[in-house]
Every structure is written in C-alpha cells, then in structure tokens.
C-alpha cells in the first residue's frame, strides 16, 4: 500500500473530540466536501442515460468509496464504549 494511502486512512480515522466545539466544527467542515461529492455523483447517476457524465461503474465505485469514508469518519467520532466493571 502506498504511503499516501496510509496517511489518508489515518487522517480519516483520526479521533474527533466531540466535546470541543472547534474540533467538532472542523470535523463537520471536513465532511462537507465528501457529502458534496456524493451529491454530485448521485445526481449524475440518476440523470437520464443520455445526460450522464460518468459511466455507471465509475459512479457506483465512487459513491461506495464516499459512503465508506463517511462511515469511517463517523466511527472515529463515536466514543469508545467504556469497559464494564
């Protein structure tokens, strides 16, 4: 795996301080371009076939990639369960 991919994966999975308003705002700001990209891909995917810009396989792959990134970021923001005593 390339080092840039490793760095990107670590960046996406970095822990988020949900109690810090500034960190939470930065986290939301980092999610915004992912959601915007997914919106554009979904709009292209649902357009009439003659008006699509991208192939269906590309759209499917990129939409799934975006969903996986959002899931990873949500997992990073979810507090770890405290160990039961």
C-alpha positions, 0 to 999 in steps of 0.5 A: 500500500502506498504511503499516501494511502496510509496517511489518508486512512489515518487522517480519516480515522483520526479521533474527533473530540466531540466535546470541543466545539472547534474540533467538532466544527472542523470535523463537520467542515471536513465532511462537507466536501465528501457529502458534496461529492456524493451529491454530485455523483448521485445526481449524475447517476440518476440523470437520464442515460443520455445526460450522464457524465460518468459511466455507471461503474465509475459512479457506483465505485465512487459513491461506495468509496464516499459512503465508506469514508463517511462511515469511517469518519463517523466511527472515529467520532463515536466514543469508545464504549467504556469497559464494564466493571 
